[in-house]
Amino acid sequence: MTFPALRMLKYPVVLFTAALSAGIPPPACAADYPERPIRMYLPYGPGGIGDLTARVVTQKVSEILGQQIVIDNKPSAGGVQSFQAGLQAPADGYTLVQGGNGTAITQTLVKDLPYSIVDDFTQVATLSRFNLILTVKPDSRFHNLKELIAYAKANPGKLSLGTTNVGSSQHLGAELFKSVAGIKAETIPYKTSAALLTGVRSGDIDVGFDFVPPMLSSIKSGAVRALAISADSRNANLPDVPTTAESGLDGYVVASWNGVSIRQGTPRAIIDKLNQAFVAAVNSPEVAQKLREMNSEPYALGVDESRALMKADIAKWKAVIEKANIPIN
């Protein structure tokens, strides 16, 4: 005799067994997750703003989830080692990787990358962001962004733009500026933000492109003068500095952002639970205050919004890299 119930059960059992033999983890119960500590790989060493952001946020997330998030620093160019480690871990929700706009840039700049941030990973949440700011020496001839752009258009190739390393967000931000403003200018990459700052102060370059955190104290002390911030709204720490749009340059917003990614195939229920914890942590008064003290803006997006941001940044920076003929390693 054949029992209908057994016929109904037969194929799910076969599929479940096949999934296990293929190394695919069984569906996880989000209600019980997490049952042990979670590891998060960081693509940079201890002490930088990305590292500090991760530690501030994950401390709160650990409280919310009831399990510790262990930070594992794996500094490497473009964060490749961190994402390789994340790719080798099971898709069970216990391994996270921090990345952001730099991760999006790496997708184009690094040839034969052993993973795809879109196909092999999905984004869990964003944590923080800080915008690009344009600075000049205190006695610069340029009193505002309109004057600088007008000069560049009247004198093609004579304006010099200082940035950090080739392929950095700052460097690509300067290249995008030339495209959006419709100007020709020389781009001069410096090895560090400190070296760039020296170049701005001395007048070796006409205008510097860097993010707010490394430039803020010099702007406030008067060592350099800010022309505009590449943001949708003014910075709370620099309320007198206009946005690029307010200065007459529409369509130019450049921000560095931090986010969290996880292996593709992780159950959506677990991803959603992680997102809720990260969003709650970032938006909590104590964490938001600590992020602002680091001159960073709390920035918490949902799962789908975070993934859309990553995809948009990949396309955005790919176009800039190709137009500027930036070498691919």
N, C-alpha and C positions, 0 to 999 in steps of 0.2 A: 504494500500500500504506500502511496506517496502522499505526504502531508503538505498541503499548500503553504503552511508556515515555513517549512524547511526549504521549499522552493524559493520563497521570498528571501530567505536568509542566505542562500547559497552564494549569490554573486557579491553581495557586500563583503562577505567573509573573504572571498577570493581576492577582491580588490584591496581590502585592508592588508591582507598578508603580502600581496605584491608590493604595496606601498612600503611596508616595513623592510622587505628584502631589498628594495631600491634605495634605502637610506632616507626615505621621507618620514619625518616624525609624525606620529599620530596626532589628530586634532587635540589642541590643548584647551583646557577649561579656563576661561578668563577669570571665572570667579575664584579659582584657587591660585591664580598667577599673581605675583611671583612667589615661588616656594623656596627660593634660594637667592643668593646675591647675583646681581647683574653686572657684567663687565662692559665698560665703555672705553673704546680705543680713541685716543686723541692724536692727531697728526702733527703735533708739535711738542716741544719740551715744556717742563714746568716753569711757571712764573709769568708767562705772557698773558695777554688779555683773553685769548681763547681758552687757555688752561684755567685761568681764574674764573671765567664765566661758567665753564663746565662744573667746576667745584662748587661754586655758589649755588647754581641751580640744582645740581644732583643731590646736594645735601638735603634740600627741601623735598625733592622727589623721593628720596629714600624714606623720609618721614611719612610721606603720603602713602607709599606702597608698602611700607613695613619691612623692606629689605634694603640692604646696602647696595649702592652702585659703586663699584670699584673702578677707579680711574687708572688706565694703563696708557702711559705716554709712549708713542711710537713716532718720533719726529722723522720726517722724510719729505723730500721734494714732492709737492702736490698731494701729500697725504696717501701716497700709493701703498705704503706698508700697512697702514691702518686698515684700509679697505680690503687689502688682500687677506689680512687676518680675519676681518669680519666675514669675508666670503667663505673662508674655510670653516667657520663655526656653523652649527646646526641652525636652521630657521625656526628656533623655538622661543625667541623673545629674550634670551639671556645674553645676547651680545649686541651692543650698539656701537656705532661709529659716529664721531662728530665730524661734520663737514659743513660746507656752505658755498658761498660764491666762488671761493678758490677751487672747490671740488668741480664746479661747473666749468671753470676755465681749463682745468687739467684734462677734461674730456677731449678737448681739441688740441691743447698744447703738447700732450705726451703721445707720441706715436706708439702704436701696438700696446695700448693700455690693457692689462690682463683682466679687466672687468668693465662693466658699464654701470654707471650710477643710476641709470634709468631701468635697464633690463635685469640687473642682478640685485638691485637694492630698491627700497622705497623709503620715502621720507616720513619720519614720525612727527616731527614738530620743528619749529624755529624757536630760537632762544633770545637772540639780541641782534642789534644792527647798529652801525655807525656810518655816517655819510662822509663823502669826499668834500674837502674844503680847499678853496683856492686862496693862496697867500702870496703877498709881495713884501718887499722890504718897506720899512716905515715911510721913507721919503720917496717911494716909487712915483713915477710920473702918472701911473694909472690910479685914479681915485675910485673907480668903480669898474664893473665888468664890461659895461658898454664901451668905455674908453679903450679898454684892452682889446676888445674884438675889433673896434674901428681901426685901431693902429695896425693890428694884424692883417686886416683886409687891405689897408693902404700900403703896407710894406710886407708883401708875401715872403715868407721864409726868414724874416728877421727876428720874430718873437721866439724866445726860448722857453720851453716848458720843462720843469724839473719833476721827476717822478722817482719811485724806487725801482727795484730790479726789473729787467725785461720780462714781460709776461705776468707781472704782478697786477693786482686789481687797480693800483694807482696808475701803473703804466698804461693799461688798457683804457682806464678812465680818461687819461689825457688824450689818447688816440681817438676815443669817441668824441671828446670835446672838439677836436679839430674838425671832425666830420659834421657834427651837429651845428657848430658855429660857422662852418663853411670857410675855414681859413687854412693857410699853409704855415706851419711853424716847425721849429726844430725841437725834438724830444730828447732830453738828456736824462738817462737813468742813473741814479745813485745806488750804492749798495745798501744803504740803511736810511731810515727816517732821520737819524741824527745828522748824517752827511747831507741829506737833502735840505734840512733846516739851515745848516751852515751856508749852503749855496744860495738859499733865499735871502738870508740876512746880509750876506756879503754883496749881493747883487750879481753874482756869477750867472744866475738865471733870472728871467723876468718874472716868472710866476711858478709857484710850487703846487703840486697836486698830491695831497696826502689825506689820511682820514683824521677826524677830529681828535681822538685820544692822544696821539703823539704831538699834536700841534697846539692843543688847548692852552697849556701853561705859557707858551711863547706868545700866543695871541693876547692873552690876558695881561701879560707883563709889558706888552708893547714892543717886544723884540721883532715881531712880524705883524703885518696887518692883513686881516681877512677881507677878501673882496666879495666872496659869495660862497654859499654852501649848496652843494648839489643834493637837494632834498625837497620833499613835498611841502615841508613846513619848517619854520625856523627852529634852531636848536635852543633848548631851554637854558643851556649854559652860555650861549652867545646870542641873546635876544636881539642885538642890534645888527647882526650880520644877515643881510637879505638872502633869500634863496636865489638860485640861478633863474628861475621863472620870474621872480620879482625884478630881476636885473635885466629882463628882456630876452633870456635864452630859454625857450620852451623845449620840452622833450629831452632834457638832460638831467637825469637823476641817477647817481651812482652810490650804492651802499654796499658795505661789507657786512655779511650776516653769518651768524652761526646757527647750525641746525643739527638734528640728530637723524641718522639713517639706520635702517635695519635690513637684514637679508630679505629679498623677495621670497615669498612663500610662507612667511610668518603669518599665522592666523590673524585675520582682520580684527577679531575681538581683542586680541592681545595688543595689537598696534593702537587700537582706539583707547584701550585702558592706559597705555603709556602716554599717548597724546594728552588725555585728560589730566594725567598727573603732571606732565611737563607744563602744560598751559596754566594749571592752577599754581604751580610753583613760580613760574615767571611773573604771573599777575599778582602774586601775594605781596603785600606791602613791604615786607622785610627784604625779599629778593629784589623787587623792583628798585628799592632804594639803593641796595648794594650795587646793582648794575649801573644806576645813574652816577653813583660815586666813582665808578670806573669810566665815566664819560661814554657809557654805552646806553642805548635805548632798549628797554624791554620790548620784545617783539615775538609774540606767540601766535602762530597760525595753526589751523587745523591740519589734519592729515592730507586731504586733497589739495588744500591751498599750498601747503609746503611742497608737495610734489609738483604742482603747477609752477611754483616759483623756480624750482630747480630746472625744470624743462625750459622755462622762459630764459633763464640766465645762460643755459648752454647755447641756445640759439642766438642770443644777444651777443655773447662774447665770441662765438664762432665767426659771426659776421665781421666783428671788429678785427679779429686776428687775421682773417683772410684779406680784408681791405688794406690793412696796414702792412701786410707781408711779413708778419712776425714769424721768425723761424720756429718750426715744430721739432722738438727733440725726439 
